[in-house]
């Protein structure tokens, strides 16, 4: 993973993470990412920005893992 050290890089990273999700959750999370980005756009405290970045990366990893695990547990339908 490239260093995510700015809000724009975080935004791009999170959108790439969405590509790993099934279509419906990906659409939901893309919308949430955009909303969060817009709501924190005026954040000027560098410490707070770093805190937001770290939390967003941690959350995105959890979400991708959650959907990966769900897809592994879903039984595949076979046709006879």
Phi and psi restraints in degrees (range 20) as a CNS / XPLOR table:
assign (resid 1 and name C) (resid 2 and name N)
       (resid 2 and name CA) (resid 2 and name C) 1.0 -68.2 20.0 2
assign (resid 2 and name N) (resid 2 and name CA)
       (resid 2 and name C) (resid 3 and name N) 1.0 157.1 20.0 2
assign (resid 2 and name C) (resid 3 and name N)
       (resid 3 and name CA) (resid 3 and name C) 1.0 -65.5 20.0 2
assign (resid 3 and name N) (resid 3 and name CA)
       (resid 3 and name C) (resid 4 and name N) 1.0 121.7 20.0 2
assign (resid 3 and name C) (resid 4 and name N)
       (resid 4 and name CA) (resid 4 and name C) 1.0 -99.0 20.0 2
assign (resid 4 and name N) (resid 4 and name CA)
       (resid 4 and name C) (resid 5 and name N) 1.0 97.6 20.0 2
assign (resid 4 and name C) (resid 5 and name N)
       (resid 5 and name CA) (resid 5 and name C) 1.0 -125.0 20.0 2
assign (resid 5 and name N) (resid 5 and name CA)
       (resid 5 and name C) (resid 6 and name N) 1.0 11.3 20.0 2
assign (resid 5 and name C) (resid 6 and name N)
       (resid 6 and name CA) (resid 6 and name C) 1.0 -145.2 20.0 2
assign (resid 6 and name N) (resid 6 and name CA)
       (resid 6 and name C) (resid 7 and name N) 1.0 157.8 20.0 2
assign (resid 6 and name C) (resid 7 and name N)
       (resid 7 and name CA) (resid 7 and name C) 1.0 -58.9 20.0 2
assign (resid 7 and name N) (resid 7 and name CA)
       (resid 7 and name C) (resid 8 and name N) 1.0 -37.4 20.0 2
assign (resid 7 and name C) (resid 8 and name N)
       (resid 8 and name CA) (resid 8 and name C) 1.0 -67.3 20.0 2
assign (resid 8 and name N) (resid 8 and name CA)
       (resid 8 and name C) (resid 9 and name N) 1.0 -42.5 20.0 2
assign (resid 8 and name C) (resid 9 and name N)
       (resid 9 and name CA) (resid 9 and name C) 1.0 -65.1 20.0 2
assign (resid 9 and name N) (resid 9 and name CA)
       (resid 9 and name C) (resid 10 and name N) 1.0 -37.2 20.0 2
assign (resid 9 and name C) (resid 10 and name N)
       (resid 10 and name CA) (resid 10 and name C) 1.0 -62.1 20.0 2
assign (resid 10 and name N) (resid 10 and name CA)
       (resid 10 and name C) (resid 11 and name N) 1.0 -45.7 20.0 2
assign (resid 10 and name C) (resid 11 and name N)
       (resid 11 and name CA) (resid 11 and name C) 1.0 -56.9 20.0 2
assign (resid 11 and name N) (resid 11 and name CA)
       (resid 11 and name C) (resid 12 and name N) 1.0 -47.3 20.0 2
assign (resid 11 and name C) (resid 12 and name N)
       (resid 12 and name CA) (resid 12 and name C) 1.0 -65.5 20.0 2
assign (resid 12 and name N) (resid 12 and name CA)
       (resid 12 and name C) (resid 13 and name N) 1.0 -42.0 20.0 2
assign (resid 12 and name C) (resid 13 and name N)
       (resid 13 and name CA) (resid 13 and name C) 1.0 -59.3 20.0 2
assign (resid 13 and name N) (resid 13 and name CA)
       (resid 13 and name C) (resid 14 and name N) 1.0 -46.1 20.0 2
assign (resid 13 and name C) (resid 14 and name N)
       (resid 14 and name CA) (resid 14 and name C) 1.0 -66.0 20.0 2
assign (resid 14 and name N) (resid 14 and name CA)
       (resid 14 and name C) (resid 15 and name N) 1.0 -37.5 20.0 2
assign (resid 14 and name C) (resid 15 and name N)
       (resid 15 and name CA) (resid 15 and name C) 1.0 -65.4 20.0 2
assign (resid 15 and name N) (resid 15 and name CA)
       (resid 15 and name C) (resid 16 and name N) 1.0 -36.6 20.0 2
assign (resid 15 and name C) (resid 16 and name N)
       (resid 16 and name CA) (resid 16 and name C) 1.0 -67.0 20.0 2
assign (resid 16 and name N) (resid 16 and name CA)
       (resid 16 and name C) (resid 17 and name N) 1.0 -34.9 20.0 2
assign (resid 16 and name C) (resid 17 and name N)
       (resid 17 and name CA) (resid 17 and name C) 1.0 -63.7 20.0 2
assign (resid 17 and name N) (resid 17 and name CA)
       (resid 17 and name C) (resid 18 and name N) 1.0 -35.8 20.0 2
assign (resid 17 and name C) (resid 18 and name N)
       (resid 18 and name CA) (resid 18 and name C) 1.0 -61.8 20.0 2
assign (resid 18 and name N) (resid 18 and name CA)
       (resid 18 and name C) (resid 19 and name N) 1.0 -29.4 20.0 2
assign (resid 18 and name C) (resid 19 and name N)
       (resid 19 and name CA) (resid 19 and name C) 1.0 -64.9 20.0 2
assign (resid 19 and name N) (resid 19 and name CA)
       (resid 19 and name C) (resid 20 and name N) 1.0 -18.0 20.0 2
assign (resid 19 and name C) (resid 20 and name N)
       (resid 20 and name CA) (resid 20 and name C) 1.0 -85.9 20.0 2
assign (resid 20 and name N) (resid 20 and name CA)
       (resid 20 and name C) (resid 21 and name N) 1.0 -5.1 20.0 2
assign (resid 20 and name C) (resid 21 and name N)
       (resid 21 and name CA) (resid 21 and name C) 1.0 -98.3 20.0 2
assign (resid 21 and name N) (resid 21 and name CA)
       (resid 21 and name C) (resid 22 and name N) 1.0 160.4 20.0 2
assign (resid 21 and name C) (resid 22 and name N)
       (resid 22 and name CA) (resid 22 and name C) 1.0 -62.3 20.0 2
assign (resid 22 and name N) (resid 22 and name CA)
       (resid 22 and name C) (resid 23 and name N) 1.0 159.2 20.0 2
assign (resid 22 and name C) (resid 23 and name N)
       (resid 23 and name CA) (resid 23 and name C) 1.0 -54.4 20.0 2
assign (resid 23 and name N) (resid 23 and name CA)
       (resid 23 and name C) (resid 24 and name N) 1.0 -49.7 20.0 2
assign (resid 23 and name C) (resid 24 and name N)
       (resid 24 and name CA) (resid 24 and name C) 1.0 -65.5 20.0 2
assign (resid 24 and name N) (resid 24 and name CA)
       (resid 24 and name C) (resid 25 and name N) 1.0 -49.5 20.0 2
assign (resid 24 and name C) (resid 25 and name N)
       (resid 25 and name CA) (resid 25 and name C) 1.0 -63.5 20.0 2
assign (resid 25 and name N) (resid 25 and name CA)
       (resid 25 and name C) (resid 26 and name N) 1.0 -34.5 20.0 2
assign (resid 25 and name C) (resid 26 and name N)
       (resid 26 and name CA) (resid 26 and name C) 1.0 -61.4 20.0 2
assign (resid 26 and name N) (resid 26 and name CA)
       (resid 26 and name C) (resid 27 and name N) 1.0 -43.0 20.0 2
assign (resid 26 and name C) (resid 27 and name N)
       (resid 27 and name CA) (resid 27 and name C) 1.0 -61.6 20.0 2
assign (resid 27 and name N) (resid 27 and name CA)
       (resid 27 and name C) (resid 28 and name N) 1.0 -44.9 20.0 2
assign (resid 27 and name C) (resid 28 and name N)
       (resid 28 and name CA) (resid 28 and name C) 1.0 -60.7 20.0 2
assign (resid 28 and name N) (resid 28 and name CA)
       (resid 28 and name C) (resid 29 and name N) 1.0 -48.3 20.0 2
assign (resid 28 and name C) (resid 29 and name N)
       (resid 29 and name CA) (resid 29 and name C) 1.0 -70.1 20.0 2
assign (resid 29 and name N) (resid 29 and name CA)
       (resid 29 and name C) (resid 30 and name N) 1.0 -33.3 20.0 2
assign (resid 29 and name C) (resid 30 and name N)
       (resid 30 and name CA) (resid 30 and name C) 1.0 -59.8 20.0 2
assign (resid 30 and name N) (resid 30 and name CA)
       (resid 30 and name C) (resid 31 and name N) 1.0 -42.6 20.0 2
assign (resid 30 and name C) (resid 31 and name N)
       (resid 31 and name CA) (resid 31 and name C) 1.0 -63.0 20.0 2
assign (resid 31 and name N) (resid 31 and name CA)
       (resid 31 and name C) (resid 32 and name N) 1.0 -44.4 20.0 2
assign (resid 31 and name C) (resid 32 and name N)
       (resid 32 and name CA) (resid 32 and name C) 1.0 -64.0 20.0 2
assign (resid 32 and name N) (resid 32 and name CA)
       (resid 32 and name C) (resid 33 and name N) 1.0 -39.2 20.0 2
assign (resid 32 and name C) (resid 33 and name N)
       (resid 33 and name CA) (resid 33 and name C) 1.0 -62.1 20.0 2
assign (resid 33 and name N) (resid 33 and name CA)
       (resid 33 and name C) (resid 34 and name N) 1.0 -46.1 20.0 2
assign (resid 33 and name C) (resid 34 and name N)
       (resid 34 and name CA) (resid 34 and name C) 1.0 -62.2 20.0 2
assign (resid 34 and name N) (resid 34 and name CA)
       (resid 34 and name C) (resid 35 and name N) 1.0 -43.6 20.0 2
assign (resid 34 and name C) (resid 35 and name N)
       (resid 35 and name CA) (resid 35 and name C) 1.0 -62.6 20.0 2
assign (resid 35 and name N) (resid 35 and name CA)
       (resid 35 and name C) (resid 36 and name N) 1.0 -44.8 20.0 2
assign (resid 35 and name C) (resid 36 and name N)
       (resid 36 and name CA) (resid 36 and name C) 1.0 -65.8 20.0 2
assign (resid 36 and name N) (resid 36 and name CA)
       (resid 36 and name C) (resid 37 and name N) 1.0 -41.1 20.0 2
assign (resid 36 and name C) (resid 37 and name N)
       (resid 37 and name CA) (resid 37 and name C) 1.0 -60.1 20.0 2
assign (resid 37 and name N) (resid 37 and name CA)
       (resid 37 and name C) (resid 38 and name N) 1.0 -45.8 20.0 2
assign (resid 37 and name C) (resid 38 and name N)
       (resid 38 and name CA) (resid 38 and name C) 1.0 -66.7 20.0 2
assign (resid 38 and name N) (resid 38 and name CA)
       (resid 38 and name C) (resid 39 and name N) 1.0 -37.5 20.0 2
assign (resid 38 and name C) (resid 39 and name N)
       (resid 39 and name CA) (resid 39 and name C) 1.0 -73.3 20.0 2
assign (resid 39 and name N) (resid 39 and name CA)
       (resid 39 and name C) (resid 40 and name N) 1.0 -24.4 20.0 2
assign (resid 39 and name C) (resid 40 and name N)
       (resid 40 and name CA) (resid 40 and name C) 1.0 -103.7 20.0 2
assign (resid 40 and name N) (resid 40 and name CA)
       (resid 40 and name C) (resid 41 and name N) 1.0 9.4 20.0 2
assign (resid 40 and name C) (resid 41 and name N)
       (resid 41 and name CA) (resid 41 and name C) 1.0 -61.8 20.0 2
assign (resid 41 and name N) (resid 41 and name CA)
       (resid 41 and name C) (resid 42 and name N) 1.0 -28.2 20.0 2
assign (resid 41 and name C) (resid 42 and name N)
       (resid 42 and name CA) (resid 42 and name C) 1.0 -93.3 20.0 2
assign (resid 42 and name N) (resid 42 and name CA)
       (resid 42 and name C) (resid 43 and name N) 1.0 9.2 20.0 2
assign (resid 42 and name C) (resid 43 and name N)
       (resid 43 and name CA) (resid 43 and name C) 1.0 -68.9 20.0 2
assign (resid 43 and name N) (resid 43 and name CA)
       (resid 43 and name C) (resid 44 and name N) 1.0 123.8 20.0 2
assign (resid 43 and name C) (resid 44 and name N)
       (resid 44 and name CA) (resid 44 and name C) 1.0 -112.3 20.0 2
assign (resid 44 and name N) (resid 44 and name CA)
       (resid 44 and name C) (resid 45 and name N) 1.0 -13.7 20.0 2
assign (resid 44 and name C) (resid 45 and name N)
       (resid 45 and name CA) (resid 45 and name C) 1.0 -78.3 20.0 2
assign (resid 45 and name N) (resid 45 and name CA)
       (resid 45 and name C) (resid 46 and name N) 1.0 113.3 20.0 2
assign (resid 45 and name C) (resid 46 and name N)
       (resid 46 and name CA) (resid 46 and name C) 1.0 -58.9 20.0 2
assign (resid 46 and name N) (resid 46 and name CA)
       (resid 46 and name C) (resid 47 and name N) 1.0 -34.5 20.0 2
assign (resid 46 and name C) (resid 47 and name N)
       (resid 47 and name CA) (resid 47 and name C) 1.0 -65.4 20.0 2
assign (resid 47 and name N) (resid 47 and name CA)
       (resid 47 and name C) (resid 48 and name N) 1.0 -42.4 20.0 2
assign (resid 47 and name C) (resid 48 and name N)
       (resid 48 and name CA) (resid 48 and name C) 1.0 -67.2 20.0 2
assign (resid 48 and name N) (resid 48 and name CA)
       (resid 48 and name C) (resid 49 and name N) 1.0 -39.5 20.0 2
assign (resid 48 and name C) (resid 49 and name N)
       (resid 49 and name CA) (resid 49 and name C) 1.0 -61.2 20.0 2
assign (resid 49 and name N) (resid 49 and name CA)
       (resid 49 and name C) (resid 50 and name N) 1.0 -45.0 20.0 2
assign (resid 49 and name C) (resid 50 and name N)
       (resid 50 and name CA) (resid 50 and name C) 1.0 -61.9 20.0 2
assign (resid 50 and name N) (resid 50 and name CA)
       (resid 50 and name C) (resid 51 and name N) 1.0 -40.4 20.0 2
assign (resid 50 and name C) (resid 51 and name N)
       (resid 51 and name CA) (resid 51 and name C) 1.0 -62.5 20.0 2
assign (resid 51 and name N) (resid 51 and name CA)
       (resid 51 and name C) (resid 52 and name N) 1.0 -43.7 20.0 2
assign (resid 51 and name C) (resid 52 and name N)
       (resid 52 and name CA) (resid 52 and name C) 1.0 -63.1 20.0 2
assign (resid 52 and name N) (resid 52 and name CA)
       (resid 52 and name C) (resid 53 and name N) 1.0 -43.9 20.0 2
assign (resid 52 and name C) (resid 53 and name N)
       (resid 53 and name CA) (resid 53 and name C) 1.0 -61.0 20.0 2
assign (resid 53 and name N) (resid 53 and name CA)
       (resid 53 and name C) (resid 54 and name N) 1.0 -48.2 20.0 2
assign (resid 53 and name C) (resid 54 and name N)
       (resid 54 and name CA) (resid 54 and name C) 1.0 -61.7 20.0 2
assign (resid 54 and name N) (resid 54 and name CA)
       (resid 54 and name C) (resid 55 and name N) 1.0 -42.8 20.0 2
assign (resid 54 and name C) (resid 55 and name N)
       (resid 55 and name CA) (resid 55 and name C) 1.0 -67.1 20.0 2
assign (resid 55 and name N) (resid 55 and name CA)
       (resid 55 and name C) (resid 56 and name N) 1.0 -39.9 20.0 2
assign (resid 55 and name C) (resid 56 and name N)
       (resid 56 and name CA) (resid 56 and name C) 1.0 -65.4 20.0 2
assign (resid 56 and name N) (resid 56 and name CA)
       (resid 56 and name C) (resid 57 and name N) 1.0 -39.9 20.0 2
assign (resid 56 and name C) (resid 57 and name N)
       (resid 57 and name CA) (resid 57 and name C) 1.0 -65.0 20.0 2
assign (resid 57 and name N) (resid 57 and name CA)
       (resid 57 and name C) (resid 58 and name N) 1.0 -45.7 20.0 2
assign (resid 57 and name C) (resid 58 and name N)
       (resid 58 and name CA) (resid 58 and name C) 1.0 -60.2 20.0 2
assign (resid 58 and name N) (resid 58 and name CA)
       (resid 58 and name C) (resid 59 and name N) 1.0 -45.3 20.0 2
assign (resid 58 and name C) (resid 59 and name N)
       (resid 59 and name CA) (resid 59 and name C) 1.0 -64.0 20.0 2
assign (resid 59 and name N) (resid 59 and name CA)
       (resid 59 and name C) (resid 60 and name N) 1.0 -41.0 20.0 2
assign (resid 59 and name C) (resid 60 and name N)
       (resid 60 and name CA) (resid 60 and name C) 1.0 -65.3 20.0 2
assign (resid 60 and name N) (resid 60 and name CA)
       (resid 60 and name C) (resid 61 and name N) 1.0 -38.7 20.0 2
assign (resid 60 and name C) (resid 61 and name N)
       (resid 61 and name CA) (resid 61 and name C) 1.0 -63.8 20.0 2
assign (resid 61 and name N) (resid 61 and name CA)
       (resid 61 and name C) (resid 62 and name N) 1.0 -40.3 20.0 2
assign (resid 61 and name C) (resid 62 and name N)
       (resid 62 and name CA) (resid 62 and name C) 1.0 -63.8 20.0 2
assign (resid 62 and name N) (resid 62 and name CA)
       (resid 62 and name C) (resid 63 and name N) 1.0 -43.8 20.0 2
assign (resid 62 and name C) (resid 63 and name N)
       (resid 63 and name CA) (resid 63 and name C) 1.0 -64.6 20.0 2
assign (resid 63 and name N) (resid 63 and name CA)
       (resid 63 and name C) (resid 64 and name N) 1.0 -45.4 20.0 2
assign (resid 63 and name C) (resid 64 and name N)
       (resid 64 and name CA) (resid 64 and name C) 1.0 -62.0 20.0 2
assign (resid 64 and name N) (resid 64 and name CA)
       (resid 64 and name C) (resid 65 and name N) 1.0 -41.8 20.0 2
assign (resid 64 and name C) (resid 65 and name N)
       (resid 65 and name CA) (resid 65 and name C) 1.0 -64.4 20.0 2
assign (resid 65 and name N) (resid 65 and name CA)
       (resid 65 and name C) (resid 66 and name N) 1.0 -40.7 20.0 2
assign (resid 65 and name C) (resid 66 and name N)
       (resid 66 and name CA) (resid 66 and name C) 1.0 -58.9 20.0 2
assign (resid 66 and name N) (resid 66 and name CA)
       (resid 66 and name C) (resid 67 and name N) 1.0 -48.9 20.0 2
assign (resid 66 and name C) (resid 67 and name N)
       (resid 67 and name CA) (resid 67 and name C) 1.0 -72.6 20.0 2
assign (resid 67 and name N) (resid 67 and name CA)
       (resid 67 and name C) (resid 68 and name N) 1.0 -28.0 20.0 2
assign (resid 67 and name C) (resid 68 and name N)
       (resid 68 and name CA) (resid 68 and name C) 1.0 -67.3 20.0 2
assign (resid 68 and name N) (resid 68 and name CA)
       (resid 68 and name C) (resid 69 and name N) 1.0 -42.7 20.0 2
assign (resid 68 and name C) (resid 69 and name N)
       (resid 69 and name CA) (resid 69 and name C) 1.0 -66.6 20.0 2
assign (resid 69 and name N) (resid 69 and name CA)
       (resid 69 and name C) (resid 70 and name N) 1.0 -41.2 20.0 2
assign (resid 69 and name C) (resid 70 and name N)
       (resid 70 and name CA) (resid 70 and name C) 1.0 -61.6 20.0 2
assign (resid 70 and name N) (resid 70 and name CA)
       (resid 70 and name C) (resid 71 and name N) 1.0 -41.1 20.0 2
assign (resid 70 and name C) (resid 71 and name N)
       (resid 71 and name CA) (resid 71 and name C) 1.0 -71.2 20.0 2
assign (resid 71 and name N) (resid 71 and name CA)
       (resid 71 and name C) (resid 72 and name N) 1.0 -29.1 20.0 2
assign (resid 71 and name C) (resid 72 and name N)
       (resid 72 and name CA) (resid 72 and name C) 1.0 -72.4 20.0 2
assign (resid 72 and name N) (resid 72 and name CA)
       (resid 72 and name C) (resid 73 and name N) 1.0 -32.2 20.0 2
assign (resid 72 and name C) (resid 73 and name N)
       (resid 73 and name CA) (resid 73 and name C) 1.0 -83.0 20.0 2
assign (resid 73 and name N) (resid 73 and name CA)
       (resid 73 and name C) (resid 74 and name N) 1.0 -19.4 20.0 2
assign (resid 73 and name C) (resid 74 and name N)
       (resid 74 and name CA) (resid 74 and name C) 1.0 -71.8 20.0 2
assign (resid 74 and name N) (resid 74 and name CA)
       (resid 74 and name C) (resid 75 and name N) 1.0 121.3 20.0 2
assign (resid 74 and name C) (resid 75 and name N)
       (resid 75 and name CA) (resid 75 and name C) 1.0 -67.7 20.0 2
assign (resid 75 and name N) (resid 75 and name CA)
       (resid 75 and name C) (resid 76 and name N) 1.0 139.1 20.0 2
assign (resid 75 and name C) (resid 76 and name N)
       (resid 76 and name CA) (resid 76 and name C) 1.0 -78.8 20.0 2
assign (resid 76 and name N) (resid 76 and name CA)
       (resid 76 and name C) (resid 77 and name N) 1.0 137.3 20.0 2
assign (resid 76 and name C) (resid 77 and name N)
       (resid 77 and name CA) (resid 77 and name C) 1.0 -84.6 20.0 2
assign (resid 77 and name N) (resid 77 and name CA)
       (resid 77 and name C) (resid 78 and name N) 1.0 133.2 20.0 2
assign (resid 77 and name C) (resid 78 and name N)
       (resid 78 and name CA) (resid 78 and name C) 1.0 -116.8 20.0 2
assign (resid 78 and name N) (resid 78 and name CA)
       (resid 78 and name C) (resid 79 and name N) 1.0 147.2 20.0 2
assign (resid 78 and name C) (resid 79 and name N)
       (resid 79 and name CA) (resid 79 and name C) 1.0 -104.0 20.0 2
assign (resid 79 and name N) (resid 79 and name CA)
       (resid 79 and name C) (resid 80 and name N) 1.0 140.3 20.0 2
